[in-house]
């Protein structure tokens, strides 16, 4: 396997959960160029792991040993086994001219096939920013916190199961994050403090606004009662639309309705009209609306589930001639809002959309945001 800095960084960020301090990090390198050595140490420098180990052992083939010694500036030890203390490791960073590079992460599980790294690294590159975005897959809040506290860390996307777990780690919350009760965006501010925000609702808003009819008394239905349903409900109320909540468990629907000033619905057939529907349940649930409601009202339908692209709800609505928005569109919209918060610049929408959709079509059948 070829050695690249980004590949090493991915592996370091996604190591199994470790104790407070790692005793050592061993790199087994075969024939390797000086540029590759630089790349590998750059990755170590960027990861949280480099703050937690006591030193590095670099093991190489005999043919590469002298090259590594010269590159790393080490004069002692066998040519094929180089031991660096923590202080010597930091001197190596300086010798290699490794510059600081801001680190952004996606926290959650499962996220291996997420399009988010493609989206955000495209944005950073196009904006000419020396930043790197990587996944950090773990269900452990402690691992998430250890990355957050790294001096390299500047921001994150947050998905299941951490949208609520991350709340106690934030110094401040935006009004939206407070009212929704979940964070999907972390911004490390210039003073080092952590700001929690939620851009899920912005992704929903941006899509719905483009299609909403210009009339009063619109009715919106949110299907589900989880974290995304909270964001969707907040959005529906923000847009001035009457809110209705449906969930298989009525009590959960009532809790969402009470929180956002809506009405819980026990039977969808009791609804006489609906203008907007936002689905927030997994695609595997196979949710569909009553056919009569779809054919009669032709609501705007957005399904937040983005694999597969065409869920049963989307297929039903499309067949009835409804305006539809699929989950990957929402993913892009909320991600563009994240980039704007992290950079203070307008993200390059066209190239980001192209790269994300290309990745989405080529990647596997299931992933998380």
N, C-alpha and C positions, 0 to 999 in steps of 0.2 A: 504494500500500500504506500503510495507516495506521501511524503510529509508536507503538509501545508499548515500554516499558522491557524487558519480558521478551523480546520479539521481538529487540530489539537485543542483549541479553545472550546469547541463544541463538546469534546470528550471530557474536558476538565469541568465544565459547567454541569455536566450530566453524570458525574461520578455518583455511585451510591452514597446515601447519607453517611457522613463521616463524623468522628468525634471532633472536639474543639480544635485540636491540632493534629495535623498529619505528620508522622515521624519523618517521612522522606518521600521524594518523588523520583522514580527511576525512569530514565528515558533510554530505550534500547534503539540505537540508530545504526543502520548499516552504511552503505556508501551514501554520503550526504554532502551537498554543496554548502558553501559558506552562506549563501542567500537563504538556504533552507534552515540552517542553524539559526539565523537571525529570525526567520519566520516562526520557528518553534518557540524560541525564547520570548518573542513578542507576544505570542499567545499565552504563555505562562504568566507573563507580566500583566496581561489584561484580565486574567481570571481571578476569582476570589481565592483559588487554591494557593497562589503564590504568597498570600498573606498568612497562610496557616501551616506551612511546612517548615522544617528545620534546615533543609538543604536539598540538593539535587545530586543524584548519581547519574552520570552520562556514560552509557556503555556502548561501545562501537566495535565494528570490525577492526582488525589490526591495521588494515590499509587506510582507515579513516582516522585512526587515533591521533596521529601527529597533526593532521589538519585541524581536528577539533581542539587540540591543545593550543595551537597557534591562534585559532579564532577566538577561543575563550580566554586566552592569556594565562593559561595554567602551565606551570613548569614542573609540578610534582606529580607523583603517582604514575602507575603503568600507563602506557600509551593508549590501551584499549579500555581503561576504566578511570574516569575522571570524577572526583568527588568535590562538590562545591558546597561550602557552608552557606547559610542564609546571607551573610554579609558579602561573600564572594559572588553569590548569585546577583545581588543588586549591582555590584561592580561590573558584572558581565553585561547587565542591561545598558549601563552607561557606555561601556566599551563598544557595544554593538550599535550604539546610537539609536536605541529604541525610544520612540517618542510616546507620549501619553495619548491614549485613544479612548474616547468616551464609550462606555458599554451600556447597551440597552438590551433588555431581555423580555421574553414571554414566559410568564409563570403559569403553570397548570399541568394537568395530566388527564387524558392523553393529548399530546401536541406534536408528535413526531412528524406528521405530514402537514402541519399548519402552513398556509401561504404567507403568514405574517413576516417571517424573515425576508422572503422575496420582496414583499411590499416595502418594508422599511429600509432595507439595505439599498433598494433601487432609489428610494427617496433621498437617502443620505448621499449616495453617489452623484445623483443628478444635481443636487444642491451644492456639491463640492465640499461636503463636510467629512471630517476624519472621524467617523463614528462607525460602530459595528453593532449589529442586532443579532442575538442568538436565542435559541430556546433554552429554557432551564426546566426540564421535566421532572417534577416531583410532586407528591401529594403532601409533603412535609412543610408546614409553616416555618419550621426552624431553618430548613435549607433556604427557603425563600428569603427569610430575614438575613441570613449570612451573606447572600448576594447583595441585598439592598444596602447593607452596611459597608460594602466594599468601596474604597475610595474611587474606583473606576466607574462605579454605577451612576448613571444619570437619568434613567427613566425605564418604565416597563409597561407592557401590556399585561393584563391579568385576566385569566379565564378560570373555568371550573377546575378545582374546587376552592379557589382562593379569593373570589371577589368580596367575600365578607371577612375571610381570615386576615386580609391585608389591612383592614380598617384600623386596628389598634396600633399599627406601625406608622400610621400617617400623623404628621403634626397638624395639618389643616386639611379640610375638605371643601370642595366647591359646594355651592348651594344644590346643584343637581345631584352630586354624590350623596350629600346628606339626606335629601328627600327620597332618593331612590334606595338608599341604604346599602349600596354596593359600589365598589371601585373597580374599573377596568383599565384605568390609566394612572400611572404614577409619574410624577415630575419631581426630580430633585432640583430644588431651586438654588439660586446663586449663593445663598447663605448656608447651604447644606441641609436645609429642612426638606421634608417630604410632603408634597401636595397630592392628595387623592382626588381624582376626577372620574367622571363617567361620560364616555362618548358613544355608548350604545344607543342612547336615546337620540343623539344627533344623527347617527346613521339612519335611524328610522325616520326621523323628521325630514331629512334632506330628500329622501325618496318619496315620502307621502306628499310633501308640499308641492312637488312638481305635477301631481295628478289630482289634487283635491278640487272638487267643484266649488265655485264661488257662491255659496249659499249658507244660510243660517240653519241651525238645528241639526247638524250632522251627527250621526250615531256611529260610534266606533266599538268594535268587539275585540278584546284581547283574549286569546286562548292560552291557558296555562297559568301557573301561579308561582313560578320560580323567579330567579334573579332577572332574567331577560324580560319576563312579564312585568316586573316592577319598572324597568326602563321604558317599556312600551306604554305602560299606563301613564307614567309621568309625561311622556311625549304626547299622548292623546289629549290629556288635560291641558298641556301647554298650548296645543293647537286650538283649544276652545271647543273640542268635540265631546259630546256626551259619552261617558265611559261605561261599558258593560264588560263584565269578566265572566268567562266560563272555564271551569275546570272539572275534571272527573270527581274530585272531592269538593263538595259544595263549601265546606267550612274553610278550606284554603282560598277559594274564590272570594268568600266574604271578607277574609282578612285583607286581601289585596284591594277589594272594593272600598273597604273602610279606610284604608290608608290613603287612597287617592281620590276619595269622593265619588265613587262609582256605584254601580248596581251589580250584584252577583246574579247570575242566571243559572237556574237549575236545569232547564230544558231549552235548548236552542230553538225548538219549534215554537216557543212562546214569543220569540222576537218577530215583530211584524215588519221591521225594516232595519237595515244596516248599510252604512256607506263605506266603512273601512273595516278590514279584518287584519289583525296581526297575529300570526301563529308563532308561539314560542315553545312548543313541545317538540321532543325529538322526532325526527322523520320516521323512526321505527314505530312510533305510536299509530301511524297511518291515519291521522285525523282528517276528516272531511266535514264540510258543512252540510246541512240539509239541502238537498238538490233544489227544493222549491225556493229557499232563501237566496241561493246563488242565481237561479234563472230569473227570479222576479226583481231582485235588487241590483244585481251585477256590481257588487262592491269592489273597491280597490283591495287587493289582497297582497300582503307581504308575509312571507314565511321566513323566519330567522334561521331555521335549520338549513344548512347549505350543502350537505351531502346526503342524498344525491341533489343535483341542481334542481330537478323537477320532482318535488315531493308529491304525494297524493293530493294534497290541498292545492298546490300550484297547478297540477294537471287538471283537476276539477274546475278551477276558476278559469283557466285558459280556454278550456273546451266550451265554457259558457260565454266567452267573449269579454271576460273581465280584464281590467288592467292589473298586471301582476309584477311583483318584484321578488327576486330570489335571494336566498341568504348570502351568496357570495357578493352581491351588490351592496348589501348592508355592511358586510365585512370591510369592503373597500372604503365605504363612506365613513365608518367609525375610525378606520385606520388613518385616513387622510386628516381627520380631526386630531388624532393623536400626534401625527407628524407636525402639524401646525403648532400644537402646544409645546412640543419639544424643541422646535427650531425657530419659532417666531416668523417663519416664512410660509409662503403659499406653496404647497407641495405640487410637483409636476404630475398632474392627474393622468394625462394621456399615457405616458410611458409606464406609470405605475399600474394602471388598469390593464394594459397590454401584458405586462410581465406576470401580474397576478393571475389573469385568466389563462395565460399559457401554462403556468405552473399548475393551476387548478385542474386543467384538462389532462395534464400528463401524470399527475400524482395519483395516489391510491384512492380507494373507495371511501375511506373514512379518516377524519382528522378533526382537531378542535382548533379554535381560534387562537 
